[in-house]
């Protein structure tokens, strides 16, 4: 799939926390974990499973950086 998003991070799904309405999908990339929150309906439609390779597309108007 092509997307016009520059910030793309590939990784492996290591955990899914499925709720009634909302779910979390956690991707591991090296030493870093990226968490996405989505509706459980979207999770099921996407067919995400632990162990799948996935790409996090990050598009935000605000990015907070701390040191």
mmCIF file of the N, C-alpha and C atoms, coordinates in Angstrom:
data_MODEL
# 
_entry.id   MODEL 
# 
loop_
_atom_site.group_PDB 
_atom_site.id 
_atom_site.type_symbol 
_atom_site.label_atom_id 
_atom_site.label_alt_id 
_atom_site.label_comp_id 
_atom_site.label_asym_id 
_atom_site.label_entity_id 
_atom_site.label_seq_id 
_atom_site.pdbx_PDB_ins_code 
_atom_site.Cartn_x 
_atom_site.Cartn_y 
_atom_site.Cartn_z 
_atom_site.occupancy 
_atom_site.B_iso_or_equiv 
_atom_site.pdbx_formal_charge 
_atom_site.auth_seq_id 
_atom_site.auth_comp_id 
_atom_site.auth_asym_id 
_atom_site.auth_atom_id 
_atom_site.pdbx_PDB_model_num 
ATOM 1   N N  . UNK A 1 1  ? 0.836   -1.167  0.000  1.00 0.00 ? 1  UNK A N  1 
ATOM 2   C CA . UNK A 1 1  ? 0.000   0.000   0.000  1.00 0.00 ? 1  UNK A CA 1 
ATOM 3   C C  . UNK A 1 1  ? 0.886   1.236   0.000  1.00 0.00 ? 1  UNK A C  1 
ATOM 4   N N  . UNK A 1 2  ? 0.597   2.189   -0.822 1.00 0.00 ? 2  UNK A N  1 
ATOM 5   C CA . UNK A 1 2  ? 1.312   3.461   -0.867 1.00 0.00 ? 2  UNK A CA 1 
ATOM 6   C C  . UNK A 1 2  ? 0.595   4.470   0.020  1.00 0.00 ? 2  UNK A C  1 
ATOM 7   N N  . UNK A 1 3  ? 1.378   5.255   0.740  1.00 0.00 ? 3  UNK A N  1 
ATOM 8   C CA . UNK A 1 3  ? 0.799   6.281   1.601  1.00 0.00 ? 3  UNK A CA 1 
ATOM 9   C C  . UNK A 1 3  ? 1.691   7.516   1.558  1.00 0.00 ? 3  UNK A C  1 
ATOM 10  N N  . UNK A 1 4  ? 1.085   8.675   1.619  1.00 0.00 ? 4  UNK A N  1 
ATOM 11  C CA . UNK A 1 4  ? 1.827   9.927   1.576  1.00 0.00 ? 4  UNK A CA 1 
ATOM 12  C C  . UNK A 1 4  ? 2.261   10.367  2.968  1.00 0.00 ? 4  UNK A C  1 
ATOM 13  N N  . UNK A 1 5  ? 2.803   9.455   3.735  1.00 0.00 ? 5  UNK A N  1 
ATOM 14  C CA . UNK A 1 5  ? 3.254   9.743   5.094  1.00 0.00 ? 5  UNK A CA 1 
ATOM 15  C C  . UNK A 1 5  ? 4.744   9.440   5.160  1.00 0.00 ? 5  UNK A C  1 
ATOM 16  N N  . UNK A 1 6  ? 5.539   10.412  5.557  1.00 0.00 ? 6  UNK A N  1 
ATOM 17  C CA . UNK A 1 6  ? 6.991   10.230  5.588  1.00 0.00 ? 6  UNK A CA 1 
ATOM 18  C C  . UNK A 1 6  ? 7.469   9.410   6.772  1.00 0.00 ? 6  UNK A C  1 
ATOM 19  N N  . UNK A 1 7  ? 6.805   9.540   7.901  1.00 0.00 ? 7  UNK A N  1 
ATOM 20  C CA . UNK A 1 7  ? 7.243   8.838   9.112  1.00 0.00 ? 7  UNK A CA 1 
ATOM 21  C C  . UNK A 1 7  ? 6.630   7.448   9.155  1.00 0.00 ? 7  UNK A C  1 
ATOM 22  N N  . UNK A 1 8  ? 7.389   6.472   8.651  1.00 0.00 ? 8  UNK A N  1 
ATOM 23  C CA . UNK A 1 8  ? 6.929   5.098   8.593  1.00 0.00 ? 8  UNK A CA 1 
ATOM 24  C C  . UNK A 1 8  ? 7.932   4.217   9.324  1.00 0.00 ? 8  UNK A C  1 
ATOM 25  N N  . UNK A 1 9  ? 7.439   3.451   10.291 1.00 0.00 ? 9  UNK A N  1 
ATOM 26  C CA . UNK A 1 9  ? 8.295   2.572   11.081 1.00 0.00 ? 9  UNK A CA 1 
ATOM 27  C C  . UNK A 1 9  ? 7.795   1.141   10.974 1.00 0.00 ? 9  UNK A C  1 
ATOM 28  N N  . UNK A 1 10 ? 8.630   0.256   10.466 1.00 0.00 ? 10 UNK A N  1 
ATOM 29  C CA . UNK A 1 10 ? 8.279   -1.154  10.331 1.00 0.00 ? 10 UNK A CA 1 
ATOM 30  C C  . UNK A 1 10 ? 8.632   -1.895  11.611 1.00 0.00 ? 10 UNK A C  1 
ATOM 31  N N  . UNK A 1 11 ? 7.848   -2.895  11.935 1.00 0.00 ? 11 UNK A N  1 
ATOM 32  C CA . UNK A 1 11 ? 8.130   -3.700  13.114 1.00 0.00 ? 11 UNK A CA 1 
ATOM 33  C C  . UNK A 1 11 ? 7.261   -4.929  13.154 1.00 0.00 ? 11 UNK A C  1 
ATOM 34  N N  . UNK A 1 12 ? 7.355   -5.638  14.265 1.00 0.00 ? 12 UNK A N  1 
ATOM 35  C CA . UNK A 1 12 ? 6.580   -6.861  14.456 1.00 0.00 ? 12 UNK A CA 1 
ATOM 36  C C  . UNK A 1 12 ? 5.580   -6.631  15.582 1.00 0.00 ? 12 UNK A C  1 
ATOM 37  N N  . UNK A 1 13 ? 4.350   -7.087  15.378 1.00 0.00 ? 13 UNK A N  1 
ATOM 38  C CA . UNK A 1 13 ? 3.326   -6.971  16.416 1.00 0.00 ? 13 UNK A CA 1 
ATOM 39  C C  . UNK A 1 13 ? 3.684   -7.949  17.536 1.00 0.00 ? 13 UNK A C  1 
ATOM 40  N N  . UNK A 1 14 ? 3.877   -7.393  18.751 1.00 0.00 ? 14 UNK A N  1 
ATOM 41  C CA . UNK A 1 14 ? 4.265   -8.223  19.885 1.00 0.00 ? 14 UNK A CA 1 
ATOM 42  C C  . UNK A 1 14 ? 3.136   -8.396  20.903 1.00 0.00 ? 14 UNK A C  1 
ATOM 43  N N  . UNK A 1 15 ? 2.143   -7.516  20.852 1.00 0.00 ? 15 UNK A N  1 
ATOM 44  C CA . UNK A 1 15 ? 1.047   -7.637  21.804 1.00 0.00 ? 15 UNK A CA 1 
ATOM 45  C C  . UNK A 1 15 ? -0.196  -6.934  21.267 1.00 0.00 ? 15 UNK A C  1 
ATOM 46  N N  . UNK A 1 16 ? -1.344  -7.537  21.532 1.00 0.00 ? 16 UNK A N  1 
ATOM 47  C CA . UNK A 1 16 ? -2.635  -6.920  21.219 1.00 0.00 ? 16 UNK A CA 1 
ATOM 48  C C  . UNK A 1 16 ? -3.477  -6.981  22.479 1.00 0.00 ? 16 UNK A C  1 
ATOM 49  N N  . UNK A 1 17 ? -3.961  -5.820  22.915 1.00 0.00 ? 17 UNK A N  1 
ATOM 50  C CA . UNK A 1 17 ? -4.866  -5.733  24.068 1.00 0.00 ? 17 UNK A CA 1 
ATOM 51  C C  . UNK A 1 17 ? -6.241  -5.382  23.514 1.00 0.00 ? 17 UNK A C  1 
ATOM 52  N N  . UNK A 1 18 ? -7.067  -6.404  23.379 1.00 0.00 ? 18 UNK A N  1 
ATOM 53  C CA . UNK A 1 18 ? -8.371  -6.213  22.738 1.00 0.00 ? 18 UNK A CA 1 
ATOM 54  C C  . UNK A 1 18 ? -9.454  -5.919  23.770 1.00 0.00 ? 18 UNK A C  1 
ATOM 55  N N  . UNK A 1 19 ? -10.179 -4.836  23.560 1.00 0.00 ? 19 UNK A N  1 
ATOM 56  C CA . UNK A 1 19 ? -11.294 -4.467  24.425 1.00 0.00 ? 19 UNK A CA 1 
ATOM 57  C C  . UNK A 1 19 ? -12.607 -4.574  23.677 1.00 0.00 ? 19 UNK A C  1 
ATOM 58  N N  . UNK A 1 20 ? -13.676 -4.267  24.354 1.00 0.00 ? 20 UNK A N  1 
ATOM 59  C CA . UNK A 1 20 ? -14.999 -4.329  23.726 1.00 0.00 ? 20 UNK A CA 1 
ATOM 60  C C  . UNK A 1 20 ? -15.135 -3.310  22.599 1.00 0.00 ? 20 UNK A C  1 
ATOM 61  N N  . UNK A 1 21 ? -14.627 -2.100  22.839 1.00 0.00 ? 21 UNK A N  1 
ATOM 62  C CA . UNK A 1 21 ? -14.778 -1.020  21.858 1.00 0.00 ? 21 UNK A CA 1 
ATOM 63  C C  . UNK A 1 21 ? -13.438 -0.585  21.278 1.00 0.00 ? 21 UNK A C  1 
ATOM 64  N N  . UNK A 1 22 ? -12.426 -0.433  22.144 1.00 0.00 ? 22 UNK A N  1 
ATOM 65  C CA . UNK A 1 22 ? -11.104 0.033   21.709 1.00 0.00 ? 22 UNK A CA 1 
ATOM 66  C C  . UNK A 1 22 ? -10.056 -1.040  21.988 1.00 0.00 ? 22 UNK A C  1 
ATOM 67  N N  . UNK A 1 23 ? -9.012  -1.054  21.166 1.00 0.00 ? 23 UNK A N  1 
ATOM 68  C CA . UNK A 1 23 ? -7.926  -2.017  21.323 1.00 0.00 ? 23 UNK A CA 1 
ATOM 69  C C  . UNK A 1 23 ? -6.591  -1.327  21.131 1.00 0.00 ? 23 UNK A C  1 
ATOM 70  N N  . UNK A 1 24 ? -5.532  -1.920  21.693 1.00 0.00 ? 24 UNK A N  1 
ATOM 71  C CA . UNK A 1 24 ? -4.163  -1.446  21.519 1.00 0.00 ? 24 UNK A CA 1 
ATOM 72  C C  . UNK A 1 24 ? -3.377  -2.489  20.746 1.00 0.00 ? 24 UNK A C  1 
ATOM 73  N N  . UNK A 1 25 ? -2.570  -2.029  19.803 1.00 0.00 ? 25 UNK A N  1 
ATOM 74  C CA . UNK A 1 25 ? -1.663  -2.898  19.064 1.00 0.00 ? 25 UNK A CA 1 
ATOM 75  C C  . UNK A 1 25 ? -0.261  -2.367  19.319 1.00 0.00 ? 25 UNK A C  1 
ATOM 76  N N  . UNK A 1 26 ? 0.631   -3.231  19.791 1.00 0.00 ? 26 UNK A N  1 
ATOM 77  C CA . UNK A 1 26 ? 1.992   -2.821  20.123 1.00 0.00 ? 26 UNK A CA 1 
ATOM 78  C C  . UNK A 1 26 ? 2.957   -3.457  19.131 1.00 0.00 ? 26 UNK A C  1 
ATOM 79  N N  . UNK A 1 27 ? 3.748   -2.591  18.473 1.00 0.00 ? 27 UNK A N  1 
ATOM 80  C CA . UNK A 1 27 ? 4.754   -3.019  17.498 1.00 0.00 ? 27 UNK A CA 1 
ATOM 81  C C  . UNK A 1 27 ? 6.127   -2.842  18.120 1.00 0.00 ? 27 UNK A C  1 
ATOM 82  N N  . UNK A 1 28 ? 6.998   -3.827  17.943 1.00 0.00 ? 28 UNK A N  1 
ATOM 83  C CA . UNK A 1 28 ? 8.382   -3.747  18.416 1.00 0.00 ? 28 UNK A CA 1 
ATOM 84  C C  . UNK A 1 28 ? 9.281   -3.464  17.224 1.00 0.00 ? 28 UNK A C  1 
ATOM 85  N N  . UNK A 1 29 ? 10.127  -2.444  17.373 1.00 0.00 ? 29 UNK A N  1 
ATOM 86  C CA . UNK A 1 29 ? 11.129  -2.112  16.356 1.00 0.00 ? 29 UNK A CA 1 
ATOM 87  C C  . UNK A 1 29 ? 12.426  -1.903  17.102 1.00 0.00 ? 29 UNK A C  1 
ATOM 88  N N  . UNK A 1 30 ? 13.314  -2.877  17.025 1.00 0.00 ? 30 UNK A N  1 
ATOM 89  C CA . UNK A 1 30 ? 14.552  -2.800  17.794 1.00 0.00 ? 30 UNK A CA 1 
ATOM 90  C C  . UNK A 1 30 ? 14.219  -2.782  19.270 1.00 0.00 ? 30 UNK A C  1 
ATOM 91  N N  . UNK A 1 31 ? 14.765  -1.798  19.987 1.00 0.00 ? 31 UNK A N  1 
ATOM 92  C CA . UNK A 1 31 ? 14.500  -1.658  21.418 1.00 0.00 ? 31 UNK A CA 1 
ATOM 93  C C  . UNK A 1 31 ? 13.270  -0.807  21.705 1.00 0.00 ? 31 UNK A C  1 
ATOM 94  N N  . UNK A 1 32 ? 12.582  -0.361  20.668 1.00 0.00 ? 32 UNK A N  1 
ATOM 95  C CA . UNK A 1 32 ? 11.476  0.582   20.822 1.00 0.00 ? 32 UNK A CA 1 
ATOM 96  C C  . UNK A 1 32 ? 10.138  -0.083  20.548 1.00 0.00 ? 32 UNK A C  1 
ATOM 97  N N  . UNK A 1 33 ? 9.153   0.251   21.380 1.00 0.00 ? 33 UNK A N  1 
ATOM 98  C CA . UNK A 1 33 ? 7.788   -0.204  21.142 1.00 0.00 ? 33 UNK A CA 1 
ATOM 99  C C  . UNK A 1 33 ? 6.930   0.983   20.745 1.00 0.00 ? 33 UNK A C  1 
ATOM 100 N N  . UNK A 1 34 ? 6.051   0.760   19.795 1.00 0.00 ? 34 UNK A N  1 
ATOM 101 C CA . UNK A 1 34 ? 5.122   1.772   19.304 1.00 0.00 ? 34 UNK A CA 1 
ATOM 102 C C  . UNK A 1 34 ? 3.716   1.230   19.554 1.00 0.00 ? 34 UNK A C  1 
ATOM 103 N N  . UNK A 1 35 ? 2.881   2.035   20.192 1.00 0.00 ? 35 UNK A N  1 
ATOM 104 C CA . UNK A 1 35 ? 1.522   1.604   20.515 1.00 0.00 ? 35 UNK A CA 1 
ATOM 105 C C  . UNK A 1 35 ? 0.516   2.392   19.690 1.00 0.00 ? 35 UNK A C  1 
ATOM 106 N N  . UNK A 1 36 ? -0.414  1.679   19.090 1.00 0.00 ? 36 UNK A N  1 
ATOM 107 C CA . UNK A 1 36 ? -1.506  2.304   18.356 1.00 0.00 ? 36 UNK A CA 1 
ATOM 108 C C  . UNK A 1 36 ? -2.818  1.922   19.017 1.00 0.00 ? 36 UNK A C  1 
ATOM 109 N N  . UNK A 1 37 ? -3.708  2.899   19.157 1.00 0.00 ? 37 UNK A N  1 
ATOM 110 C CA . UNK A 1 37 ? -5.043  2.646   19.692 1.00 0.00 ? 37 UNK A CA 1 
ATOM 111 C C  . UNK A 1 37 ? -6.029  2.773   18.537 1.00 0.00 ? 37 UNK A C  1 
ATOM 112 N N  . UNK A 1 38 ? -6.904  1.792   18.416 1.00 0.00 ? 38 UNK A N  1 
ATOM 113 C CA . UNK A 1 38 ? -7.894  1.780   17.334 1.00 0.00 ? 38 UNK A CA 1 
ATOM 114 C C  . UNK A 1 38 ? -9.163  1.110   17.828 1.00 0.00 ? 38 UNK A C  1 
ATOM 115 N N  . UNK A 1 39 ? -10.229 1.269   17.078 1.00 0.00 ? 39 UNK A N  1 
ATOM 116 C CA . UNK A 1 39 ? -11.448 0.558   17.454 1.00 0.00 ? 39 UNK A CA 1 
ATOM 117 C C  . UNK A 1 39 ? -11.225 -0.943  17.264 1.00 0.00 ? 39 UNK A C  1 
ATOM 118 N N  . UNK A 1 40 ? -11.924 -1.716  18.051 1.00 0.00 ? 40 UNK A N  1 
ATOM 119 C CA . UNK A 1 40 ? -11.812 -3.170  17.932 1.00 0.00 ? 40 UNK A CA 1 
ATOM 120 C C  . UNK A 1 40 ? -12.340 -3.636  16.578 1.00 0.00 ? 40 UNK A C  1 
ATOM 121 N N  . UNK A 1 41 ? -13.350 -2.953  16.034 1.00 0.00 ? 41 UNK A N  1 
ATOM 122 C CA . UNK A 1 41 ? -13.844 -3.275  14.696 1.00 0.00 ? 41 UNK A CA 1 
ATOM 123 C C  . UNK A 1 41 ? -12.731 -3.098  13.659 1.00 0.00 ? 41 UNK A C  1 
ATOM 124 N N  . UNK A 1 42 ? -11.964 -1.993  13.762 1.00 0.00 ? 42 UNK A N  1 
ATOM 125 C CA . UNK A 1 42 ? -10.862 -1.758  12.829 1.00 0.00 ? 42 UNK A CA 1 
ATOM 126 C C  . UNK A 1 42 ? -9.784  -2.823  12.979 1.00 0.00 ? 42 UNK A C  1 
ATOM 127 N N  . UNK A 1 43 ? -9.501  -3.223  14.212 1.00 0.00 ? 43 UNK A N  1 
ATOM 128 C CA . UNK A 1 43 ? -8.520  -4.279  14.469 1.00 0.00 ? 43 UNK A CA 1 
ATOM 129 C C  . UNK A 1 43 ? -8.925  -5.568  13.756 1.00 0.00 ? 43 UNK A C  1 
ATOM 130 N N  . UNK A 1 44 ? -10.187 -5.926  13.901 1.00 0.00 ? 44 UNK A N  1 
ATOM 131 C CA . UNK A 1 44 ? -10.667 -7.162  13.276 1.00 0.00 ? 44 UNK A CA 1 
ATOM 132 C C  . UNK A 1 44 ? -10.656 -7.068  11.755 1.00 0.00 ? 44 UNK A C  1 
ATOM 133 N N  . UNK A 1 45 ? -11.042 -5.909  11.208 1.00 0.00 ? 45 UNK A N  1 
ATOM 134 C CA . UNK A 1 45 ? -11.037 -5.734  9.753  1.00 0.00 ? 45 UNK A CA 1 
ATOM 135 C C  . UNK A 1 45 ? -9.630  -5.791  9.187  1.00 0.00 ? 45 UNK A C  1 
ATOM 136 N N  . UNK A 1 46 ? -8.649  -5.261  9.928  1.00 0.00 ? 46 UNK A N  1 
ATOM 137 C CA . UNK A 1 46 ? -7.257  -5.269  9.469  1.00 0.00 ? 46 UNK A CA 1 
ATOM 138 C C  . UNK A 1 46 ? -6.653  -6.669  9.575  1.00 0.00 ? 46 UNK A C  1 
ATOM 139 N N  . UNK A 1 47 ? -7.177  -7.496  10.461 1.00 0.00 ? 47 UNK A N  1 
ATOM 140 C CA . UNK A 1 47 ? -6.676  -8.861  10.604 1.00 0.00 ? 47 UNK A CA 1 
ATOM 141 C C  . UNK A 1 47 ? -5.336  -8.948  11.312 1.00 0.00 ? 47 UNK A C  1 
ATOM 142 N N  . UNK A 1 48 ? -5.001  -7.954  12.133 1.00 0.00 ? 48 UNK A N  1 
ATOM 143 C CA . UNK A 1 48 ? -3.726  -7.976  12.850 1.00 0.00 ? 48 UNK A CA 1 
ATOM 144 C C  . UNK A 1 48 ? -3.672  -9.144  13.823 1.00 0.00 ? 48 UNK A C  1 
ATOM 145 N N  . UNK A 1 49 ? -2.509  -9.810  13.863 1.00 0.00 ? 49 UNK A N  1 
ATOM 146 C CA . UNK A 1 49 ? -2.256  -10.910 14.792 1.00 0.00 ? 49 UNK A CA 1 
ATOM 147 C C  . UNK A 1 49 ? -0.852  -10.730 15.362 1.00 0.00 ? 49 UNK A C  1 
ATOM 148 N N  . UNK A 1 50 ? -0.634  -11.204 16.592 1.00 0.00 ? 50 UNK A N  1 
ATOM 149 C CA . UNK A 1 50 ? 0.703   -11.180 17.180 1.00 0.00 ? 50 UNK A CA 1 
ATOM 150 C C  . UNK A 1 50 ? 1.633   -11.966 16.270 1.00 0.00 ? 50 UNK A C  1 
ATOM 151 N N  . UNK A 1 51 ? 2.806   -11.399 16.001 1.00 0.00 ? 51 UNK A N  1 
ATOM 152 C CA . UNK A 1 51 ? 3.789   -12.026 15.115 1.00 0.00 ? 51 UNK A CA 1 
ATOM 153 C C  . UNK A 1 51 ? 3.779   -11.462 13.706 1.00 0.00 ? 51 UNK A C  1 
ATOM 154 N N  . UNK A 1 52 ? 2.692   -10.769 13.319 1.00 0.00 ? 52 UNK A N  1 
ATOM 155 C CA . UNK A 1 52 ? 2.624   -10.137 11.994 1.00 0.00 ? 52 UNK A CA 1 
ATOM 156 C C  . UNK A 1 52 ? 3.611   -8.992  11.894 1.00 0.00 ? 52 UNK A C  1 
ATOM 157 N N  . UNK A 1 53 ? 4.140   -8.777  10.702 1.00 0.00 ? 53 UNK A N  1 
ATOM 158 C CA . UNK A 1 53 ? 4.887   -7.560  10.414 1.00 0.00 ? 53 UNK A CA 1 
ATOM 159 C C  . UNK A 1 53 ? 3.862   -6.466  10.135 1.00 0.00 ? 53 UNK A C  1 
ATOM 160 N N  . UNK A 1 54 ? 4.155   -5.255  10.589 1.00 0.00 ? 54 UNK A N  1 
ATOM 161 C CA . UNK A 1 54 ? 3.237   -4.138  10.382 1.00 0.00 ? 54 UNK A CA 1 
ATOM 162 C C  . UNK A 1 54 ? 4.046   -2.858  10.255 1.00 0.00 ? 54 UNK A C  1 
ATOM 163 N N  . UNK A 1 55 ? 3.432   -1.843  9.703  1.00 0.00 ? 55 UNK A N  1 
ATOM 164 C CA . UNK A 1 55 ? 4.069   -0.537  9.556  1.00 0.00 ? 55 UNK A CA 1 
ATOM 165 C C  . UNK A 1 55 ? 3.228   0.498   10.287 1.00 0.00 ? 55 UNK A C  1 
ATOM 166 N N  . UNK A 1 56 ? 3.891   1.259   11.171 1.00 0.00 ? 56 UNK A N  1 
ATOM 167 C CA . UNK A 1 56 ? 3.234   2.368   11.852 1.00 0.00 ? 56 UNK A CA 1 
ATOM 168 C C  . UNK A 1 56 ? 3.433   3.612   10.997 1.00 0.00 ? 56 UNK A C  1 
ATOM 169 N N  . UNK A 1 57 ? 2.342   4.224   10.581 1.00 0.00 ? 57 UNK A N  1 
ATOM 170 C CA . UNK A 1 57 ? 2.385   5.472   9.830  1.00 0.00 ? 57 UNK A CA 1 
ATOM 171 C C  . UNK A 1 57 ? 2.076   6.587   10.811 1.00 0.00 ? 57 UNK A C  1 
ATOM 172 N N  . UNK A 1 58 ? 3.020   7.496   11.006 1.00 0.00 ? 58 UNK A N  1 
ATOM 173 C CA . UNK A 1 58 ? 2.871   8.531   12.023 1.00 0.00 ? 58 UNK A CA 1 
ATOM 174 C C  . UNK A 1 58 ? 2.703   9.879   11.347 1.00 0.00 ? 58 UNK A C  1 
ATOM 175 N N  . UNK A 1 59 ? 1.524   10.444  11.511 1.00 0.00 ? 59 UNK A N  1 
ATOM 176 C CA . UNK A 1 59 ? 1.227   11.758  10.951 1.00 0.00 ? 59 UNK A CA 1 
ATOM 177 C C  . UNK A 1 59 ? 0.536   12.554  12.048 1.00 0.00 ? 59 UNK A C  1 
ATOM 178 N N  . UNK A 1 60 ? 1.218   13.569  12.515 1.00 0.00 ? 60 UNK A N  1 
ATOM 179 C CA . UNK A 1 60 ? 0.689   14.338  13.632 1.00 0.00 ? 60 UNK A CA 1 
ATOM 180 C C  . UNK A 1 60 ? 0.983   15.815  13.421 1.00 0.00 ? 60 UNK A C  1 
ATOM 181 N N  . UNK A 1 61 ? 0.114   16.655  13.939 1.00 0.00 ? 61 UNK A N  1 
ATOM 182 C CA . UNK A 1 61 ? 0.368   18.084  13.841 1.00 0.00 ? 61 UNK A CA 1 
ATOM 183 C C  . UNK A 1 61 ? 1.204   18.562  15.008 1.00 0.00 ? 61 UNK A C  1 
ATOM 184 N N  . UNK A 1 62 ? 1.274   17.763  16.077 1.00 0.00 ? 62 UNK A N  1 
ATOM 185 C CA . UNK A 1 62 ? 2.096   18.117  17.234 1.00 0.00 ? 62 UNK A CA 1 
ATOM 186 C C  . UNK A 1 62 ? 2.977   16.937  17.617 1.00 0.00 ? 62 UNK A C  1 
ATOM 187 N N  . UNK A 1 63 ? 4.249   17.217  17.814 1.00 0.00 ? 63 UNK A N  1 
ATOM 188 C CA . UNK A 1 63 ? 5.177   16.220  18.323 1.00 0.00 ? 63 UNK A CA 1 
ATOM 189 C C  . UNK A 1 63 ? 5.872   16.866  19.511 1.00 0.00 ? 63 UNK A C  1 
ATOM 190 N N  . UNK A 1 64 ? 5.792   16.232  20.661 1.00 0.00 ? 64 UNK A N  1 
ATOM 191 C CA . UNK A 1 64 ? 6.413   16.756  21.875 1.00 0.00 ? 64 UNK A CA 1 
ATOM 192 C C  . UNK A 1 64 ? 7.713   16.005  22.093 1.00 0.00 ? 64 UNK A C  1 
ATOM 193 N N  . UNK A 1 65 ? 8.805   16.743  22.255 1.00 0.00 ? 65 UNK A N  1 
ATOM 194 C CA . UNK A 1 65 ? 10.112  16.130  22.490 1.00 0.00 ? 65 UNK A CA 1 
ATOM 195 C C  . UNK A 1 65 ? 10.608  16.579  23.851 1.00 0.00 ? 65 UNK A C  1 
ATOM 196 N N  . UNK A 1 66 ? 11.217  15.657  24.596 1.00 0.00 ? 66 UNK A N  1 
ATOM 197 C CA . UNK A 1 66 ? 11.780  15.985  25.911 1.00 0.00 ? 66 UNK A CA 1 
ATOM 198 C C  . UNK A 1 66 ? 13.195  15.448  25.985 1.00 0.00 ? 66 UNK A C  1 
ATOM 199 N N  . UNK A 1 67 ? 13.951  16.025  26.888 1.00 0.00 ? 67 UNK A N  1 
ATOM 200 C CA . UNK A 1 67 ? 15.331  15.570  27.083 1.00 0.00 ? 67 UNK A CA 1 
ATOM 201 C C  . UNK A 1 67 ? 15.501  15.161  28.511 1.00 0.00 ? 67 UNK A C  1 
# 
